[in-house]
């Protein structure tokens, strides 16, 4: 078998992220995990560059912090917090899946099929509800200290 | 084997990121909740320098920087390498991601060290 990657292995490219047939709830979580991950790494690099502003002195630093205290930046900060919480908790779920937890025991494929994804789904809902709760609570202390 | 090792590191740094990023959020963004001081006070130049002069903070921030950059850039590299591309272009992507990671790590470490070695009133 030729296991060498070819340019045809992922022929849908970016389009395949969104739709390539019937995608499940977990597949869209996977897409959100990627998007939040890319947002977080982009922000992290910008964050390192902007906080280096401290080397330009007190005025430059206070000016930057004043900008971050404005409402548009508060909203961006909250979106980043929400992305980080979602990415972290969905990551915990992915790690549990990777390590084989909450997938049930392998069974004979007899109709009606019971897939490991379906057995895992209650945990998915619990983790997403927890993420939603943390995101709401985080927002309440960020906007209404 | 090499890819398995890189993937294992991608997973192993997660607990480090969760703990250290949680601390970072608590100190910088949720100071009123965890430390009883306002966010404005937590972000003042003097407060930031005072915090940055701790050896613990120096070590933890460099550790967070390394862990988060590795996790994030390895993930980014995986996303890019999944797209249709020639092996030669794949190599360019790999080296670019490594170069970017090393540059940002060096820069972030320098800023953290600058804060640590800052002389108040000097």
Interface residues (C-beta under 8 A of the other chain):
Chain A: X5 X7 X8 X9 X10 X11 X13 X14 X34 X37 X38 X40 X41 X44 X45 X48 X49 X51 X52 X54 X55 X58 X61 X62 X65 X68 X69 X77 X81 X84 X88 X91 X95 X98 X138 X141 X142 X145
Chain B: X11 X14 X18 X21 X25 X29 X30 X32 X33 X38 X39 X40 X43 X44 X45 X48 X49 X65 X68 X69 X72 X73 X75 X76 X79 X82 X83 X84 X85 X86 X87 X100 X104 X107 X108 X111 X114 X115
